[in-house]
Amino acid sequence: MTPVQKIQQLSQKIEYYNSKYYQDSISEISDFDFDQLLAELKELEDKHPEYRLPDSPTQRVGGTITKNFNTVYHRFPMLSLDNTYNEQELRNFDDRVRRGLDGEAYEYICELKFDGISLSFTYENGVLVRGVTRGDGTRGDEITNNIKTIRSLPLRVKSDTLPAIFEIRGEGFMPLSSFQKLNAEMESLGENLYANPRNAASGSFKLQDSGETARRGLDCYIYSFLSEKEVFASHEESLLALKGWGFNISPGWRKVQTIDEVIAFIHEWEDKRGTLPLATDGIVVKINSFEQQRELGFTAKSPRWAIAFKYKAENKPAILRSVNYQVGRTGAVTPVANLSDITERDMTYNKVRGVHLSGTQVKRATLHNANELERLDIRVGDTVFVEKSGEIIPKITGVDVSQRALFPTEPIVFPVTCPECGSALQRNEGEVAFFCPNDSHCPPQLKGRIEHFIHRKAMNIESLGEGKIELLFDLGMVMTPADLYDLTYEKLLGLEKNILNEETGKIKKISFREKTVENILNGIALSKTVPFKNVLFALGIRFVGATVAEKLAAYFKSIDAIRSATYEQLIAVPEIGGRIAQSIESYFSVPENQQLIERLRVAGVQMESDEKPVEIESNVLEGKTFVISGVFENFERDDLKDKIEVNGGKVLSGVSGKLNYLLAGANMGPAKLEKARKLGVTIISEAEFLEMIQV
């Protein structure tokens, strides 16, 4: 078989399996076998790029870097919808429709309103050629490389009835499982969490690296077909056709005849929407007939033939049964509320169903820290109010103190010792969290440190995960990161364990078979090649995140130089303050940590930086500090950081009163911009920055 024939065969096979999985929910092969086919295709395409198809499945894995996103004008404006939160306004909308159609019979299509971002996809001769964000409705940003990573989106559509050029509209979103995984990853790295899946999706679709976009597991539900040529008579007809062509159509849409049926649909999904794998915030109601849509027309900003009903955030009373305390990787102790429905006050906690909230049974909610307990003035036995932040994360919003006269309550006393190892808790000045200082023997800290060590931005041992680490930890085989390098094929093969998920009550079986063991050992071997800055971050030194680790590695060049550095030498590094310096000194003073580093060194882990010394261009920015935010035309953010530093400036991670300049690119975060303005920080553009460094 020739290379071109093999490429075509593999492409067709991969797309077949992809379609079966996303359209029919059927997995005909394992994820591993699917990835092997994809890897084989990519290898062939790399050897024979002239045979790479424009709609090749390899485009879904990303890897393209986009330094700036082109602005594209929409062929058909992407208008917003009028919103309502009450049924009477829906009936008023129905009255306007009836008058607008002069009493002519009409039908509605009801669709779930997903909490994502609106996207537009253009196809030419059946091939996906462009993906664009909604933007201001008239024009948006072209993000074609990123939207091609959506595995449920066809890269080619085959049909004799399609016009040469047509457009598809859809809602891009991040599934709840992907959102929770991403936030857990951000938390483990000490980075700010996304507030909700919509923000996470919006940020992920605009990443410069499409490979990172692909890794985040984004998806899209299609809800509209547009073309210059009229192809369908109704919205229902278009949805059925789109489904037949392989597009991912949202579940649960329905054609109804009256506004009463619309309202019944809204009530039906108010609880049921909580069973979906993504965030929803309402129902979209549209006239079915395209001819009637044209007859009703548009206002300046929205169609007269559609409206969105939005659900209010559900807030319910619950009983605070007790408070548990969880210990994280860094030793921080977090109080967690155990909740039950008010009808379950007299039941034992292990039998309660919890509070039914936005489609799920909520039994737990974080209370963050001791300060939050004090702010809420919350007690065990209290009737509290619970809602889901962004329809996702349960939180306690208040206390019904009037109920204290009816039911007994107990004050909550924050523990003085670690709930896991019994060590006396500490609280540093200026910090809100209490933490356990026993970082060398406290079990959740030990296990968390190993999980952190294997992370993608640390040692990048992808073949391991929390479940496998838990198995190895519980068996006493891996108690420190260095123990990973003592693992052998014989030690791992055949290990298995059933692990209970306390939240869901489900049991997951972890087993180490031949291929699993090979992948683990290969991943561990590859980790010996990761740069020193990753190793330093992987050690999990308190307050040493990825950015701080990079600065330390660039400044000191080796683990030995950092270990022997004095406090004064440490704080001389840009952005290394007293708190970080003290933490580093404390870490290296612990004998167990010294032993860990020596074992890692013997195992072959990189303990020195091989980066070339920075060549200074000028000192024109000496004494000046910058924070970088947004997307830039001439630089990637890392390149821009390097440019500042080689000209004598310093790059900081956050906006403060000591900051000199906020370097603002396109689509920068509004919070940083607002804070900079309040503090009187000078805000400069990329062009103004380039003028500054011209010597």
C-alpha positions as CSV (number, residue, x, y, z in Angstrom):
1,M,0.0,0.0,0.0
2,T,1.4,3.4,-1.0
3,P,1.8,6.2,1.6
4,V,-1.1,8.2,0.1
5,Q,-3.4,5.1,0.2
6,K,-2.4,4.4,3.8
7,I,-3.0,8.0,4.9
8,Q,-6.5,7.9,3.3
9,Q,-7.3,4.6,4.9
10,L,-6.2,5.7,8.3
11,S,-8.0,9.0,8.0
12,Q,-11.3,7.2,7.1
13,K,-10.9,4.7,9.9
14,I,-10.2,7.3,12.5
15,E,-13.2,9.5,11.4
16,Y,-15.4,6.4,11.5
17,Y,-14.5,5.6,15.1
18,N,-14.8,9.2,16.0
19,S,-18.3,9.5,14.5
20,K,-19.4,6.3,16.2
21,Y,-18.2,7.6,19.6
22,Y,-19.6,11.1,19.4
23,Q,-22.7,10.6,17.3
24,D,-23.8,7.1,18.4
25,S,-22.1,6.9,21.9
26,I,-20.4,3.6,20.8
27,S,-16.7,2.9,21.6
28,E,-15.7,0.2,19.0
29,I,-12.0,0.4,20.1
30,S,-10.1,1.4,23.2
31,D,-8.8,5.0,23.8
32,F,-5.3,3.5,23.6
33,D,-5.9,1.8,20.2
34,F,-7.5,5.0,18.9
35,D,-4.5,7.1,19.9
36,Q,-2.2,4.6,18.3
37,L,-4.0,4.9,15.0
38,L,-3.8,8.7,15.3
39,A,0.0,8.5,16.1
40,E,0.5,6.3,13.1
41,L,-1.3,8.7,10.8
42,K,0.6,11.7,12.2
43,E,4.0,9.9,11.6
44,L,3.0,9.2,8.0
45,E,1.9,12.8,7.4
46,D,5.2,14.1,8.9
47,K,7.1,11.9,6.5
48,H,4.8,12.8,3.5
49,P,3.3,16.3,4.2
50,E,2.3,16.6,0.5
51,Y,-0.3,13.9,1.1
52,R,-1.8,15.4,4.3
53,L,-5.5,16.0,3.8
54,P,-7.1,19.4,4.6
55,D,-9.5,17.7,6.9
56,S,-7.0,15.3,8.5
57,P,-8.0,13.9,11.9
58,T,-4.5,14.9,13.2
59,Q,-5.7,18.5,13.2
60,R,-7.8,17.7,16.2
61,V,-4.8,17.2,18.5
62,G,-3.6,20.8,17.9
63,G,-0.1,22.0,18.1
64,T,-0.4,25.1,16.0
65,I,0.7,28.4,17.6
66,T,-1.4,31.5,16.8
67,K,0.3,34.7,17.9
68,N,-2.7,36.9,17.0
69,F,-6.2,36.2,15.9
70,N,-7.5,37.8,12.7
71,T,-10.7,39.8,12.9
72,V,-13.4,38.4,10.6
73,Y,-16.7,40.1,9.7
74,H,-19.7,37.7,10.0
75,R,-21.6,37.1,6.7
76,F,-24.7,36.9,8.8
77,P,-24.7,39.0,12.0
78,M,-24.7,37.0,15.3
79,L,-27.4,38.9,17.3
80,S,-28.1,38.4,20.9
81,L,-31.5,37.2,22.3
82,D,-33.9,39.0,24.6
83,N,-33.9,37.4,28.0
84,T,-36.7,36.9,30.5
85,Y,-36.9,35.3,34.0
86,N,-40.7,35.0,34.3
87,E,-43.6,33.3,32.6
88,Q,-45.7,36.4,32.1
89,E,-43.0,37.9,29.8
90,L,-43.0,34.7,27.8
91,R,-46.8,35.1,27.3
92,N,-46.2,38.7,26.3
93,F,-43.7,37.5,23.8
94,D,-46.3,35.0,22.5
95,D,-48.8,37.8,22.1
96,R,-46.4,39.8,20.0
97,V,-45.7,36.8,17.8
98,R,-49.5,36.2,17.3
99,R,-50.0,39.9,16.4
100,G,-47.0,39.9,14.1
101,L,-48.2,36.9,12.2
102,D,-51.8,38.2,12.0
103,G,-53.3,35.1,13.7
104,E,-51.6,32.7,11.4
105,A,-50.8,29.2,13.0
106,Y,-47.3,28.8,14.2
107,E,-45.0,26.4,16.1
108,Y,-42.2,26.8,18.5
109,I,-38.9,24.9,18.9
110,C,-37.6,24.7,22.5
111,E,-33.9,24.2,23.0
112,L,-31.7,24.1,26.1
113,K,-29.6,27.2,26.5
114,F,-26.0,26.2,27.3
115,D,-23.6,28.4,29.3
116,G,-20.8,28.6,26.8
117,I,-19.6,30.9,24.0
118,S,-21.2,31.4,20.6
119,L,-19.2,30.2,17.6
120,S,-19.6,30.3,13.9
121,F,-18.1,27.7,11.5
122,T,-17.8,28.2,7.7
123,Y,-17.7,25.2,5.3
124,E,-16.6,25.4,1.6
125,N,-17.3,22.5,-0.6
126,G,-18.1,20.5,2.5
127,V,-14.7,21.2,4.2
128,L,-14.4,23.2,7.4
129,V,-12.3,26.3,6.5
130,R,-12.9,28.8,9.3
131,G,-14.1,29.1,12.9
132,V,-14.9,32.5,14.4
133,T,-16.1,33.8,17.9
134,R,-19.2,35.9,18.2
135,G,-17.3,39.0,19.1
136,D,-19.5,42.0,19.0
137,G,-22.0,40.2,16.7
138,T,-20.7,42.0,13.6
139,R,-17.2,40.7,13.7
140,G,-15.2,38.2,15.8
141,D,-11.8,36.6,16.1
142,E,-10.8,33.7,13.8
143,I,-9.9,30.7,16.0
144,T,-9.9,28.0,13.3
145,N,-6.9,26.0,14.6
146,N,-8.5,25.8,18.0
147,I,-12.0,24.8,16.9
148,K,-10.6,22.0,14.8
149,T,-9.6,20.4,18.1
150,I,-13.3,19.8,18.9
151,R,-13.6,16.1,18.2
152,S,-17.4,16.1,17.7
153,L,-17.2,18.7,15.0
154,P,-17.0,17.3,11.4
155,L,-14.0,18.5,9.5
156,R,-15.7,17.4,6.3
157,V,-19.4,17.0,5.5
158,K,-20.6,14.8,2.6
159,S,-24.0,15.6,1.1
160,D,-25.3,16.3,-2.4
161,T,-27.9,18.8,-1.0
162,L,-25.4,21.2,0.5
163,P,-24.6,24.6,-1.0
164,A,-21.0,25.3,-1.9
165,I,-20.6,27.7,1.1
166,F,-22.7,27.5,4.3
167,E,-22.3,28.5,7.9
168,I,-23.0,26.6,11.1
169,R,-23.7,28.2,14.5
170,G,-23.1,26.5,17.8
171,E,-22.3,26.9,21.5
172,G,-18.8,26.0,22.5
173,F,-18.5,24.7,26.0
174,M,-16.4,22.9,28.5
175,P,-18.0,19.8,29.9
176,L,-18.3,19.7,33.7
177,S,-15.8,16.8,33.9
178,S,-13.2,18.8,31.9
179,F,-13.9,21.9,34.0
180,Q,-13.4,20.1,37.3
181,K,-10.2,18.4,36.0
182,L,-8.8,21.8,34.8
183,N,-9.6,23.6,38.1
184,A,-8.1,20.7,40.1
185,E,-5.0,21.1,37.9
186,M,-4.9,24.9,38.4
187,E,-5.3,24.4,42.1
188,S,-2.4,21.9,42.3
189,L,-0.2,24.5,40.5
190,G,-1.2,27.2,42.9
191,E,-2.9,29.2,40.1
192,N,-6.2,31.1,40.2
193,L,-9.2,28.9,39.5
194,Y,-11.8,29.5,36.8
195,A,-15.1,30.8,38.3
196,N,-17.3,28.7,36.0
197,P,-17.2,26.5,32.9
198,R,-18.1,29.4,30.7
199,N,-15.1,31.5,31.7
200,A,-12.9,28.4,31.3
201,A,-14.3,27.7,27.8
202,S,-13.9,31.3,26.7
203,G,-10.3,31.3,27.8
204,S,-9.5,27.9,26.3
205,F,-10.9,28.7,22.9
206,K,-8.6,31.8,22.7
207,L,-5.3,30.1,23.8
208,Q,-2.4,30.7,21.4
209,D,-1.4,27.0,21.6
210,S,-4.0,24.8,19.9
211,G,-2.3,21.8,21.5
212,E,-3.3,23.1,24.9
213,T,-6.8,23.8,23.7
214,A,-7.1,20.2,22.5
215,R,-6.0,18.9,25.9
216,R,-8.8,20.7,27.6
217,G,-11.6,18.6,26.1
218,L,-13.8,21.3,24.7
219,D,-17.1,20.5,22.8
220,C,-19.8,22.2,20.9
221,Y,-23.6,21.8,20.4
222,I,-24.8,23.0,17.0
223,Y,-28.1,24.9,16.8
224,S,-28.3,26.8,13.5
225,F,-27.6,26.4,9.7
226,L,-27.2,29.5,7.5
227,S,-26.5,30.0,3.7
228,E,-27.3,32.4,0.9
229,K,-29.4,29.7,-0.7
230,E,-32.6,28.6,1.1
231,V,-32.1,24.9,1.9
232,F,-34.7,24.2,4.6
233,A,-38.2,25.3,5.3
234,S,-38.0,25.1,9.1
235,H,-35.7,25.0,12.0
236,E,-36.8,21.5,12.9
237,E,-35.9,20.3,9.3
238,S,-32.4,21.9,9.6
239,L,-31.7,20.3,13.0
240,L,-32.7,16.8,11.7
241,A,-30.5,17.3,8.6
242,L,-27.5,18.6,10.7
243,K,-27.8,15.5,13.0
244,G,-27.8,13.3,9.9
245,W,-24.6,15.0,8.6
246,G,-22.8,14.1,11.8
247,F,-23.1,17.4,13.7
248,N,-23.5,17.3,17.5
249,I,-27.1,18.6,18.1
250,S,-28.1,19.5,21.6
251,P,-30.2,16.8,23.4
252,G,-33.8,17.3,24.4
253,W,-35.0,19.9,21.9
254,R,-38.8,19.7,21.1
255,K,-41.3,21.1,18.8
256,V,-44.4,22.5,20.5
257,Q,-47.6,24.2,19.4
258,T,-48.5,26.6,22.2
259,I,-46.9,28.8,24.8
260,D,-48.4,26.6,27.6
261,E,-46.4,23.7,26.1
262,V,-43.3,26.0,26.1
263,I,-43.7,26.7,29.8
264,A,-44.3,23.0,30.5
265,F,-41.0,22.2,28.7
266,I,-39.2,24.9,30.9
267,H,-40.6,23.3,34.1
268,E,-39.6,19.8,32.9
269,W,-36.0,20.8,32.4
270,E,-35.6,22.9,35.5
271,D,-34.4,19.9,37.5
272,K,-33.6,17.5,34.6
273,R,-30.9,19.8,33.2
274,G,-28.8,19.0,36.2
275,T,-28.2,15.5,34.8
276,L,-26.5,16.9,31.7
277,P,-22.6,16.9,31.4
278,L,-22.4,20.7,31.0
279,A,-23.7,23.9,32.5
280,T,-27.1,25.2,31.3
281,D,-28.8,28.4,32.3
282,G,-32.1,28.4,30.5
283,I,-34.3,27.6,27.5
284,V,-34.3,29.2,24.0
285,V,-37.7,29.5,22.3
286,K,-37.8,30.0,18.5
287,I,-40.5,30.1,15.8
288,N,-40.1,27.0,13.8
289,S,-40.9,28.2,10.3
290,F,-38.1,30.2,8.5
291,E,-40.7,32.1,6.4
292,Q,-42.4,33.2,9.6
293,Q,-39.1,34.2,11.1
294,R,-38.4,36.4,8.2
295,E,-41.9,37.9,8.5
296,L,-41.4,38.8,12.1
297,G,-37.9,40.2,11.5
298,F,-35.5,41.8,13.9
299,T,-35.1,44.7,16.2
300,A,-31.7,46.6,16.2
301,K,-30.1,43.9,18.4
302,S,-32.2,40.8,18.5
303,P,-34.7,38.7,16.5
304,R,-38.4,39.2,17.2
305,W,-39.0,35.4,16.6
306,A,-36.9,34.1,19.5
307,I,-36.5,34.7,23.2
308,A,-34.4,33.1,26.0
309,F,-35.9,32.1,29.3
310,K,-33.2,32.1,32.1
311,Y,-33.4,30.0,35.2
312,K,-32.7,31.8,38.5
313,A,-29.9,30.4,40.6
314,E,-31.6,27.9,43.0
315,N,-31.1,28.7,46.7
316,K,-32.3,26.2,49.3
317,P,-32.2,25.8,53.1
318,A,-30.1,23.0,54.5
319,I,-29.0,21.7,57.9
320,L,-25.3,21.9,58.7
321,R,-24.7,18.5,60.3
322,S,-21.0,18.7,60.9
323,V,-17.7,20.1,59.6
324,N,-14.8,18.0,58.4
325,Y,-11.3,19.3,57.8
326,Q,-9.3,18.4,54.7
327,V,-5.5,18.6,54.5
328,G,-4.1,19.6,51.1
329,R,-0.7,19.1,49.5
330,T,0.8,22.2,51.0
331,G,-0.6,21.4,54.4
332,A,-3.4,24.0,54.2
333,V,-6.5,22.8,56.3
334,T,-9.9,23.5,54.7
335,P,-13.2,23.2,56.5
336,V,-15.9,21.3,54.6
337,A,-19.6,21.5,55.6
338,N,-21.6,18.3,55.7
339,L,-25.2,19.1,54.8
340,S,-28.6,17.5,54.7
341,D,-32.1,18.6,53.6
342,I,-34.2,20.2,56.3
343,T,-36.6,17.3,56.2
344,E,-33.7,15.0,57.2
345,R,-32.8,16.8,60.4
346,D,-33.5,13.7,62.6
347,M,-31.7,11.2,60.4
348,T,-28.1,10.0,60.7
349,Y,-25.8,11.7,58.2
350,N,-24.8,8.4,56.5
351,K,-28.4,7.9,55.5
352,V,-29.3,11.4,54.2
353,R,-29.7,12.2,50.5
354,G,-28.6,15.8,50.9
355,V,-30.1,19.0,49.4
356,H,-31.6,18.6,45.9
357,L,-30.1,21.6,44.2
358,S,-30.0,22.3,40.4
359,G,-30.5,18.7,39.6
360,T,-28.0,17.1,42.0
361,Q,-27.9,16.0,45.6
362,V,-25.5,18.2,47.5
363,K,-24.0,16.8,50.7
364,R,-20.9,18.9,51.0
365,A,-19.8,22.5,50.5
366,T,-16.5,24.2,51.2
367,L,-16.2,26.7,54.0
368,H,-12.8,27.9,52.7
369,N,-11.0,28.9,56.0
370,A,-11.4,29.9,59.6
371,N,-12.1,33.5,58.6
372,E,-15.1,32.4,56.5
373,L,-16.5,30.5,59.5
374,E,-16.2,33.6,61.6
375,R,-17.8,35.9,58.9
376,L,-20.8,33.6,58.5
377,D,-21.1,33.1,62.3
378,I,-22.0,29.6,61.4
379,R,-22.7,26.8,63.9
380,V,-23.3,23.0,63.7
381,G,-27.1,22.5,63.6
382,D,-27.7,25.8,61.9
383,T,-30.2,26.2,59.1
384,V,-28.1,27.6,56.2
385,F,-28.8,28.7,52.7
386,V,-27.0,26.9,49.9
387,E,-26.7,27.6,46.2
388,K,-24.5,26.5,43.3
389,S,-22.1,29.2,42.2
390,G,-22.3,29.3,38.4
391,E,-24.7,26.3,38.7
392,I,-21.7,24.2,39.5
393,I,-19.9,24.7,42.9
394,P,-22.1,24.4,46.1
395,K,-21.6,27.3,48.5
396,I,-23.2,28.5,51.7
397,T,-24.5,32.0,51.3
398,G,-25.9,32.7,54.7
399,V,-27.5,31.5,58.0
400,D,-31.1,31.6,59.2
401,V,-30.4,32.7,62.8
402,S,-34.1,32.7,63.6
403,Q,-34.0,28.9,63.6
404,R,-31.6,28.8,66.6
405,A,-34.5,29.4,69.0
406,L,-36.1,26.2,67.7
407,F,-33.2,23.9,67.3
408,P,-30.0,23.4,69.3
409,T,-26.7,24.5,67.8
410,E,-23.0,24.2,68.7
411,P,-20.2,26.7,68.0
412,I,-17.6,25.5,65.5
413,V,-14.1,25.5,67.0
414,F,-11.4,25.3,64.4
415,P,-8.9,22.5,65.3
416,V,-5.6,23.3,66.8
417,T,-4.0,20.0,65.6
418,C,-3.9,18.3,62.2
419,P,-6.9,16.0,61.7
420,E,-4.6,13.6,59.8
421,C,-1.3,13.4,61.8
422,G,-2.0,15.3,65.0
423,S,0.7,17.9,64.6
424,A,0.0,21.4,66.0
425,L,-1.4,23.7,63.3
426,Q,0.3,26.9,62.5
427,R,-0.9,30.2,60.9
428,N,1.5,32.6,59.4
429,E,1.1,36.3,59.9
430,G,-0.9,37.8,57.0
431,E,-2.3,34.4,55.8
432,V,-5.9,33.2,56.2
433,A,-5.2,29.5,56.2
434,F,-4.0,27.3,59.0
435,F,-1.6,24.6,57.9
436,C,0.1,21.4,59.1
437,P,3.9,21.9,59.3
438,N,4.5,18.1,59.3
439,D,5.2,18.0,55.6
440,S,7.5,15.0,55.8
441,H,5.1,12.6,57.5
442,C,1.5,13.9,57.1
443,P,-0.2,11.3,54.7
444,P,-2.3,13.6,52.6
445,Q,0.7,15.9,52.1
446,L,2.9,13.1,51.1
447,K,0.5,11.7,48.6
448,G,-0.4,15.2,47.3
449,R,3.3,15.9,46.8
450,I,3.7,12.8,44.7
451,E,0.6,13.8,42.6
452,H,2.1,17.2,42.2
453,F,5.5,15.8,41.2
454,I,4.0,13.8,38.2
455,H,2.0,16.8,37.0
456,R,2.3,17.9,33.3
457,K,3.9,21.2,34.2
458,A,6.3,19.4,36.6
459,M,7.8,16.0,35.7
460,N,5.1,15.3,33.1
461,I,4.6,11.6,33.9
462,E,1.3,11.3,32.0
463,S,1.0,7.6,32.4
464,L,0.4,8.0,36.1
465,G,-2.6,9.6,37.8
466,E,-4.3,10.1,41.1
467,G,-5.8,6.6,41.1
468,K,-2.5,4.8,40.4
469,I,-0.6,7.0,42.9
470,E,-3.2,6.2,45.5
471,L,-2.7,2.5,44.9
472,L,1.1,2.7,45.1
473,F,0.9,4.9,48.2
474,D,-1.5,2.7,50.0
475,L,0.7,-0.3,49.3
476,G,3.7,1.6,50.7
477,M,5.6,1.3,47.4
478,V,5.8,5.0,46.7
479,M,6.0,7.3,49.7
480,T,8.1,10.0,48.2
481,P,8.7,11.1,44.6
482,A,12.1,9.4,44.6
483,D,10.4,6.0,45.1
484,L,9.0,6.3,41.6
485,Y,12.5,5.7,40.2
486,D,12.9,2.5,42.1
487,L,9.8,0.9,40.4
488,T,10.4,-2.1,38.2
489,Y,8.2,-4.1,35.8
490,E,8.2,-7.0,38.3
491,K,7.1,-4.8,41.2
492,L,4.2,-3.3,39.2
493,L,2.7,-6.1,37.1
494,G,-0.5,-7.4,38.5
495,L,-1.2,-4.8,41.1
496,E,-4.8,-3.9,41.5
497,K,-7.2,-2.2,43.9
498,N,-10.8,-1.1,44.1
499,I,-11.0,2.6,45.0
500,L,-14.2,4.2,46.4
501,N,-15.2,7.6,45.3
502,E,-16.7,9.1,48.5
503,E,-18.7,11.7,46.6
504,T,-20.4,9.4,44.2
505,G,-20.2,6.2,46.1
506,K,-18.9,4.4,43.0
507,I,-16.0,2.0,43.0
508,K,-13.3,2.3,40.4
509,K,-10.9,-0.6,39.8
510,I,-7.3,0.2,39.2
511,S,-5.2,-2.6,37.7
512,F,-1.6,-2.7,36.3
513,R,-1.5,-4.8,33.1
514,E,1.5,-5.2,30.8
515,K,0.9,-2.2,28.6
516,T,0.0,0.0,31.6
517,V,3.2,-0.9,33.3
518,E,5.3,-0.3,30.2
519,N,3.7,3.2,29.8
520,I,4.4,4.0,33.4
521,L,8.0,3.0,33.3
522,N,8.5,4.8,30.0
523,G,7.0,8.0,31.4
524,I,9.2,7.8,34.5
525,A,12.3,7.3,32.2
526,L,11.3,10.3,30.1
527,S,10.9,12.5,33.2
528,K,14.7,12.4,33.7
529,T,15.0,14.7,30.6
530,V,12.7,17.5,31.8
531,P,14.4,20.8,32.5
532,F,15.7,21.8,35.9
533,K,13.1,24.5,36.3
534,N,10.4,21.8,36.1
535,V,12.2,19.7,38.6
536,L,12.4,22.6,41.0
537,F,8.7,23.2,40.6
538,A,8.0,19.5,41.0
539,L,9.6,19.4,44.5
540,G,6.5,21.2,45.8
541,I,8.3,23.8,47.9
542,R,5.7,26.1,49.5
543,F,5.1,29.3,47.6
544,V,7.4,28.1,44.8
545,G,5.0,27.9,41.8
546,A,6.0,27.4,38.2
547,T,6.9,31.1,37.6
548,V,9.0,31.4,40.8
549,A,10.8,28.1,40.0
550,E,11.6,29.4,36.5
551,K,13.1,32.6,38.0
552,L,15.1,30.7,40.6
553,A,16.4,28.2,38.0
554,A,17.4,31.0,35.6
555,Y,19.2,32.9,38.4
556,F,21.0,30.2,40.3
557,K,21.4,27.5,37.5
558,S,21.5,24.5,39.9
559,I,19.9,22.9,42.9
560,D,23.1,23.1,44.9
561,A,23.4,26.9,44.3
562,I,19.8,27.4,45.5
563,R,20.4,25.1,48.6
564,S,23.5,27.1,49.7
565,A,22.0,30.5,48.9
566,T,21.6,32.9,51.9
567,Y,18.4,34.7,52.6
568,E,19.9,37.9,51.2
569,Q,20.9,36.2,48.0
570,L,17.5,34.7,47.6
571,I,15.6,38.0,47.9
572,A,18.0,39.5,45.4
573,V,16.2,37.4,42.7
574,P,13.4,39.4,41.0
575,E,10.0,38.8,42.6
576,I,11.4,36.6,45.3
577,G,10.3,38.2,48.6
578,G,10.9,37.3,52.2
579,R,8.1,34.8,52.5
580,I,9.4,32.7,49.6
581,A,13.0,33.0,50.7
582,Q,12.1,31.7,54.2
583,S,10.1,28.8,52.7
584,I,13.1,27.8,50.5
585,E,15.5,28.0,53.5
586,S,13.1,25.9,55.6
587,Y,12.7,23.3,52.9
588,F,16.4,22.7,52.4
589,S,17.0,22.5,56.2
590,V,14.8,19.4,56.5
591,P,17.0,16.2,56.3
592,E,14.2,14.2,54.5
593,N,14.2,16.8,51.8
594,Q,17.9,16.7,51.5
595,Q,17.8,12.9,51.1
596,L,15.0,13.2,48.5
597,I,17.1,15.5,46.3
598,E,20.1,13.2,46.5
599,R,18.0,10.2,45.6
600,L,16.6,12.1,42.6
601,R,20.1,13.2,41.6
602,V,21.3,9.5,41.7
603,A,18.2,8.5,39.6
604,G,19.3,10.9,36.9
605,V,16.9,13.7,37.3
606,Q,18.1,17.1,36.0
607,M,19.6,19.2,38.8
608,E,21.2,21.9,36.7
609,S,20.0,24.3,34.1
610,D,21.3,23.8,30.6
611,E,19.9,27.1,29.4
612,K,22.3,29.5,27.8
613,P,23.2,32.7,29.7
614,V,20.9,35.6,28.8
615,E,22.5,38.1,26.5
616,I,21.7,41.6,27.7
617,E,20.5,44.0,25.0
618,S,20.4,47.2,27.0
619,N,19.6,48.5,30.5
620,V,16.9,50.9,29.2
621,L,14.3,49.2,31.4
622,E,16.4,49.0,34.5
623,G,14.4,49.5,37.7
624,K,11.1,49.2,35.9
625,T,8.5,46.5,36.6
626,F,5.9,45.1,34.2
627,V,2.8,42.9,34.3
628,I,1.8,41.4,30.9
629,S,-1.8,40.7,30.1
630,G,-3.6,39.8,26.9
631,V,-2.6,38.7,23.3
632,F,0.1,40.5,21.3
633,E,0.8,40.9,17.6
634,N,4.6,40.6,17.6
635,F,5.3,38.5,20.6
636,E,4.2,35.4,22.5
637,R,3.9,36.2,26.2
638,D,7.0,34.3,27.1
639,D,9.0,36.1,24.3
640,L,7.7,39.4,25.6
641,K,8.8,38.5,29.1
642,D,12.3,37.7,27.8
643,K,12.4,41.0,25.9
644,I,11.7,42.9,29.0
645,E,14.3,41.1,31.0
646,V,17.1,41.4,28.4
647,N,16.5,45.1,28.5
648,G,16.9,45.3,32.3
649,G,13.3,45.2,33.3
650,K,11.5,42.8,35.7
651,V,8.2,41.0,35.0
652,L,5.8,40.6,38.0
653,S,2.9,38.2,38.3
654,G,0.3,40.6,39.8
655,V,-0.8,44.2,39.8
656,S,0.1,46.2,42.9
657,G,0.8,49.8,43.9
658,K,4.6,49.1,43.3
659,L,4.0,48.2,39.6
660,N,5.3,50.6,37.0
661,Y,3.6,49.4,33.9
662,L,0.7,47.2,32.8
663,L,1.5,46.0,29.3
664,A,-2.0,45.5,27.8
665,G,-2.7,43.3,24.8
666,A,-5.9,42.4,23.1
667,N,-8.5,40.5,25.2
668,M,-6.8,41.2,28.4
669,G,-8.5,40.4,31.7
670,P,-10.8,43.2,32.9
671,A,-9.9,42.7,36.6
672,K,-6.2,43.5,36.0
673,L,-7.1,46.6,34.0
674,E,-9.5,47.9,36.6
675,K,-7.1,47.3,39.4
676,A,-4.3,49.1,37.5
677,R,-6.5,52.1,37.0
678,K,-7.5,52.3,40.6
679,L,-3.9,52.1,41.7
680,G,-2.7,54.7,39.2
681,V,-0.5,52.2,37.3
682,T,0.6,53.3,33.8
683,I,-1.1,51.2,31.1
684,I,0.9,50.9,27.9
685,S,0.3,49.2,24.5
686,E,2.6,46.9,22.6
687,A,3.5,49.8,20.3
688,E,4.4,52.0,23.3
689,F,6.5,49.3,24.8
690,L,8.5,48.9,21.5
691,E,9.2,52.6,21.6
692,M,10.5,52.3,25.1
693,I,13.2,49.7,24.2
694,Q,14.4,51.4,21.0
695,V,17.9,52.5,22.0
